[in-house]
């Protein structure tokens, strides 16, 4: 116990008070200078006004459009890729969702698709997952969204197949080659930091709107988890195991094929799971560029504020996410169990089970191909209208009865936090903001980050969207504050109570798998199309990851330190504030970093619901040709802003982790 008290006192004697004072001094100096120079050198730009850079980007976009039919790059490369992707999606749709091959219905009807999905879940998962899969796929038809759900599934399957075809080999390469791993890591960082909406507009320049652009966008978003997790699995293989394989005369290729890959199989399955989840999230967002499926239904509902339709389609998306997640997770557990057991204990029984499942599945596929009743889901079984009416009624009730409270909360945050902070940022000269950001970087990180921030600030000025960037930054930081309030409050609660963790974790999992479009319409119904709506949407999107990271940090605090503090007479609040939070400082800092990045990823979504600034610029670039260049510049500005903030917070998290380790 004395050792625990010593550890505790050491952790409390070494707070980061010098940096806190320096940060406070910078903020005070900033406000004082702002009082004298506000409104000067703010680089404000009108909504329809373009800079010479934006005009050149417009000209470049037009040149790309005009050269589509005569440029060799398009004729012999890009057009073939687009054709291949379009045909791949169309082929899968023809199998399970759209009329094809001269038939008025798909090749495999609803009964066959349900049977195949259930069989895969049974053979690679377990009976519970098979029942969940059966219920989930049937629910698509009951909601009246069978065709849209299958379109989404077709796009997910095609994108995941291509992502794994690219990601797993690259992940293996990164796992066995240190030089390639160092080379690919910053590329993956960039791909994961970049908000998903940013690269939608550039992709349409090359691949046009439609399934091809949606597939490429999904691959960009879904490949990094496959590469990272595969490489991690390869690198986690014990060196002693590899040495034993080498001593027996195995070549590097034989060691990879017979040792590293089998031992990393479960980790690779986890990578497949994360790739599927990322792809499902992205294909709904890609409805902005005419991707088929459930995303279109949600986007149309968003445009008309149709809460019922949005909820109905969103429910189907969530069900699909849960089914695919549970299926791949169960497959991973089965792989681990098989690896530990060596061989199946009853191979004969397993063969009989597999044969029976395959026979039943084949019969269902045949029936769905031949008979209309098994091919087209019965319309009289549609409960979608009841779900829509129920969601509309609930939304109307919330608006009628909760408006006073939601309006008060919106006004409190807007007038006490958002407006003052936005006034400080937008009213400060660009050079003053630059000095403040560089000072923050110097205090929180290192010289490399300081140089990177200076370059990033120069790029933001050069892009001609400084004012919009400051508006976006204000909303991002306010949303991050709200995220961390929730993250610390619920994270501490979860970290201290296993029962609370069991209750909240499924809710947080659903929040992370649910695409942002799903909850935008209910939030719009409660708060209207304002900046605050975008902030709330970002908080809903980012809070789960902040809560989970904080809870893990609290749970990782030494129980001996907590017991020592309790024995010394500390109250619950004192244990939390003086022991657990200080000792989990690195986890909380990491939660802040990740929460900020997740918030920034919602910038363009905010542009759809009244946030304005960079998000609106990107959205306007989709719909107005004369603003396409400005939209592209806004996308680059979001990326630059995200990289700058991510590098500062990540370095601060590493420093906090180093300090925390030094106090233990």
Secondary structure in CASP SS format (residue, H / E / C, confidence):
PFRMAT SS
TARGET T0000
AUTHOR 0000-0000-0000
METHOD secondary structure of the structure
MODEL  1
X C 1.00
X H 1.00
X H 1.00
X H 1.00
X H 1.00
X H 1.00
X H 1.00
X H 1.00
X H 1.00
X H 1.00
X H 1.00
X H 1.00
X H 1.00
X C 1.00
X C 1.00
X C 1.00
X H 1.00
X H 1.00
X H 1.00
X H 1.00
X H 1.00
X H 1.00
X H 1.00
X H 1.00
X H 1.00
X H 1.00
X H 1.00
X H 1.00
X H 1.00
X H 1.00
X H 1.00
X H 1.00
X H 1.00
X H 1.00
X H 1.00
X H 1.00
X H 1.00
X C 1.00
X C 1.00
X C 1.00
X C 1.00
X C 1.00
X C 1.00
X C 1.00
X C 1.00
X C 1.00
X C 1.00
X C 1.00
X C 1.00
X C 1.00
X C 1.00
X H 1.00
X H 1.00
X H 1.00
X H 1.00
X H 1.00
X H 1.00
X H 1.00
X H 1.00
X H 1.00
X H 1.00
X H 1.00
X H 1.00
X H 1.00
X H 1.00
X H 1.00
X C 1.00
X C 1.00
X C 1.00
X C 1.00
X C 1.00
X H 1.00
X H 1.00
X H 1.00
X H 1.00
X H 1.00
X H 1.00
X H 1.00
X H 1.00
X H 1.00
X H 1.00
X H 1.00
X H 1.00
X H 1.00
X H 1.00
X H 1.00
X H 1.00
X H 1.00
X H 1.00
X H 1.00
X H 1.00
X H 1.00
X H 1.00
X H 1.00
X H 1.00
X H 1.00
X C 1.00
X C 1.00
X C 1.00
X C 1.00
X C 1.00
X C 1.00
X C 1.00
X C 1.00
X C 1.00
X C 1.00
X C 1.00
X C 1.00
X C 1.00
X H 1.00
X H 1.00
X H 1.00
X H 1.00
X H 1.00
X H 1.00
X H 1.00
X H 1.00
X H 1.00
X H 1.00
X H 1.00
X H 1.00
X H 1.00
X H 1.00
X H 1.00
X C 1.00
X C 1.00
X H 1.00
X H 1.00
X H 1.00
X H 1.00
X H 1.00
X H 1.00
X H 1.00
X H 1.00
X H 1.00
X H 1.00
X H 1.00
X H 1.00
X H 1.00
X H 1.00
X H 1.00
X H 1.00
X C 1.00
X C 1.00
X C 1.00
X H 1.00
X H 1.00
X H 1.00
X H 1.00
X H 1.00
X H 1.00
X H 1.00
X H 1.00
X H 1.00
X H 1.00
X H 1.00
X H 1.00
X H 1.00
X H 1.00
X H 1.00
X H 1.00
X H 1.00
X H 1.00
X H 1.00
X H 1.00
X H 1.00
X H 1.00
X H 1.00
X H 1.00
X H 1.00
X H 1.00
X H 1.00
X H 1.00
X H 1.00
X H 1.00
X H 1.00
X C 1.00
X H 1.00
X H 1.00
X H 1.00
X H 1.00
X H 1.00
X H 1.00
X H 1.00
X H 1.00
X H 1.00
X H 1.00
X H 1.00
X H 1.00
X H 1.00
X H 1.00
X H 1.00
X H 1.00
X C 1.00
X C 1.00
X C 1.00
X C 1.00
X H 1.00
X H 1.00
X H 1.00
X H 1.00
X H 1.00
X H 1.00
X H 1.00
X H 1.00
X H 1.00
X H 1.00
X C 1.00
X C 1.00
X C 1.00
X H 1.00
X H 1.00
X H 1.00
X H 1.00
X H 1.00
X H 1.00
X H 1.00
X H 1.00
X H 1.00
X H 1.00
X H 1.00
X H 1.00
X H 1.00
X H 1.00
X H 1.00
X H 1.00
X H 1.00
X H 1.00
X H 1.00
X H 1.00
X H 1.00
X H 1.00
X H 1.00
X H 1.00
X H 1.00
X C 1.00
X C 1.00
X C 1.00
X H 1.00
X H 1.00
X H 1.00
X H 1.00
X H 1.00
X H 1.00
X H 1.00
X H 1.00
X H 1.00
X C 1.00
X C 1.00
X C 1.00
X C 1.00
X H 1.00
X H 1.00
X H 1.00
X H 1.00
X H 1.00
X H 1.00
X H 1.00
X H 1.00
X H 1.00
X H 1.00
X H 1.00
X H 1.00
X C 1.00
X H 1.00
X H 1.00
X H 1.00
X H 1.00
X H 1.00
X H 1.00
X H 1.00
X H 1.00
X H 1.00
X H 1.00
X H 1.00
X H 1.00
X H 1.00
X H 1.00
X H 1.00
X H 1.00
X H 1.00
X H 1.00
X H 1.00
X H 1.00
X H 1.00
X H 1.00
X H 1.00
X H 1.00
X H 1.00
X C 1.00
X C 1.00
X C 1.00
X C 1.00
X H 1.00
X H 1.00
X H 1.00
X H 1.00
X H 1.00
X H 1.00
X H 1.00
X H 1.00
X H 1.00
X H 1.00
X H 1.00
X C 1.00
X C 1.00
X H 1.00
X H 1.00
X H 1.00
X H 1.00
X H 1.00
X H 1.00
X H 1.00
X H 1.00
X H 1.00
X H 1.00
X H 1.00
X H 1.00
X H 1.00
X H 1.00
X H 1.00
X H 1.00
X H 1.00
X H 1.00
X H 1.00
X H 1.00
X H 1.00
X H 1.00
X H 1.00
X H 1.00
X H 1.00
X H 1.00
X H 1.00
X H 1.00
X H 1.00
X H 1.00
X H 1.00
X H 1.00
X H 1.00
X H 1.00
X H 1.00
X C 1.00
X C 1.00
X C 1.00
X C 1.00
X C 1.00
X H 1.00
X H 1.00
X H 1.00
X H 1.00
X H 1.00
X H 1.00
X H 1.00
X H 1.00
X H 1.00
X H 1.00
X H 1.00
X H 1.00
X H 1.00
X H 1.00
X H 1.00
X H 1.00
X H 1.00
X H 1.00
X H 1.00
X H 1.00
X H 1.00
X H 1.00
X H 1.00
X H 1.00
X C 1.00
X H 1.00
X H 1.00
X H 1.00
X H 1.00
X C 1.00
X C 1.00
X C 1.00
X H 1.00
X H 1.00
X H 1.00
X C 1.00
X C 1.00
X H 1.00
X H 1.00
X H 1.00
X H 1.00
X H 1.00
X H 1.00
X H 1.00
X H 1.00
X H 1.00
X H 1.00
X H 1.00
X H 1.00
X H 1.00
X H 1.00
X H 1.00
X H 1.00
X H 1.00
X H 1.00
X H 1.00
X H 1.00
X H 1.00
X H 1.00
X H 1.00
X H 1.00
X H 1.00
X H 1.00
X H 1.00
X H 1.00
X H 1.00
X H 1.00
X H 1.00
X H 1.00
X H 1.00
X H 1.00
X H 1.00
X H 1.00
X H 1.00
X H 1.00
X H 1.00
X H 1.00
X H 1.00
X H 1.00
X H 1.00
X H 1.00
X C 1.00
X C 1.00
X H 1.00
X H 1.00
X H 1.00
X H 1.00
X H 1.00
X H 1.00
X H 1.00
X H 1.00
X H 1.00
X H 1.00
X H 1.00
X H 1.00
X H 1.00
X H 1.00
X H 1.00
X C 1.00
X C 1.00
X H 1.00
X H 1.00
X H 1.00
X H 1.00
X H 1.00
X H 1.00
X H 1.00
X H 1.00
X H 1.00
X H 1.00
X H 1.00
X H 1.00
X H 1.00
X H 1.00
X H 1.00
X H 1.00
X C 1.00
X C 1.00
X C 1.00
X H 1.00
X H 1.00
X H 1.00
X H 1.00
X H 1.00
X H 1.00
X H 1.00
X H 1.00
X H 1.00
X H 1.00
X H 1.00
X H 1.00
X H 1.00
X H 1.00
X H 1.00
X H 1.00
X H 1.00
X H 1.00
X H 1.00
X H 1.00
X H 1.00
X H 1.00
X H 1.00
X H 1.00
X H 1.00
X H 1.00
X H 1.00
X H 1.00
X H 1.00
X H 1.00
X H 1.00
X C 1.00
X H 1.00
X H 1.00
X H 1.00
X H 1.00
X H 1.00
X H 1.00
X H 1.00
X H 1.00
X H 1.00
X H 1.00
X H 1.00
X H 1.00
X H 1.00
X H 1.00
X H 1.00
X H 1.00
X C 1.00
X C 1.00
X H 1.00
X H 1.00
X H 1.00
X H 1.00
X H 1.00
X H 1.00
X H 1.00
X H 1.00
X H 1.00
X H 1.00
X H 1.00
X H 1.00
X C 1.00
X C 1.00
X C 1.00
X H 1.00
X H 1.00
X H 1.00
X H 1.00
X H 1.00
X H 1.00
X H 1.00
X H 1.00
X H 1.00
X H 1.00
X H 1.00
X H 1.00
X H 1.00
X H 1.00
X H 1.00
X H 1.00
X H 1.00
X H 1.00
X H 1.00
X H 1.00
X H 1.00
X H 1.00
X H 1.00
X H 1.00
X H 1.00
X C 1.00
X C 1.00
X C 1.00
X H 1.00
X H 1.00
X H 1.00
X H 1.00
X H 1.00
X H 1.00
X H 1.00
X H 1.00
X H 1.00
X C 1.00
X C 1.00
X C 1.00
X C 1.00
X H 1.00
X H 1.00
X H 1.00
X H 1.00
X H 1.00
X H 1.00
X H 1.00
X H 1.00
X H 1.00
X H 1.00
X H 1.00
X H 1.00
X C 1.00
X H 1.00
X H 1.00
X H 1.00
X H 1.00
X H 1.00
X H 1.00
X H 1.00
X H 1.00
X H 1.00
X H 1.00
X H 1.00
X H 1.00
X H 1.00
X H 1.00
X H 1.00
X H 1.00
X C 1.00
X C 1.00
X H 1.00
X H 1.00
X H 1.00
X H 1.00
X H 1.00
X H 1.00
X C 1.00
X C 1.00
X C 1.00
X C 1.00
X H 1.00
X H 1.00
X H 1.00
X H 1.00
X H 1.00
X H 1.00
X H 1.00
X H 1.00
X H 1.00
X H 1.00
X H 1.00
X C 1.00
X H 1.00
X H 1.00
X H 1.00
X H 1.00
X H 1.00
X H 1.00
X H 1.00
X H 1.00
X H 1.00
X H 1.00
X H 1.00
X H 1.00
X H 1.00
X H 1.00
X H 1.00
X H 1.00
X H 1.00
X H 1.00
X H 1.00
X H 1.00
X H 1.00
X H 1.00
X H 1.00
X H 1.00
X H 1.00
X H 1.00
X H 1.00
X H 1.00
X H 1.00
X H 1.00
X H 1.00
X H 1.00
X H 1.00
X H 1.00
X H 1.00
X H 1.00
X H 1.00
X H 1.00
X C 1.00
X C 1.00
END
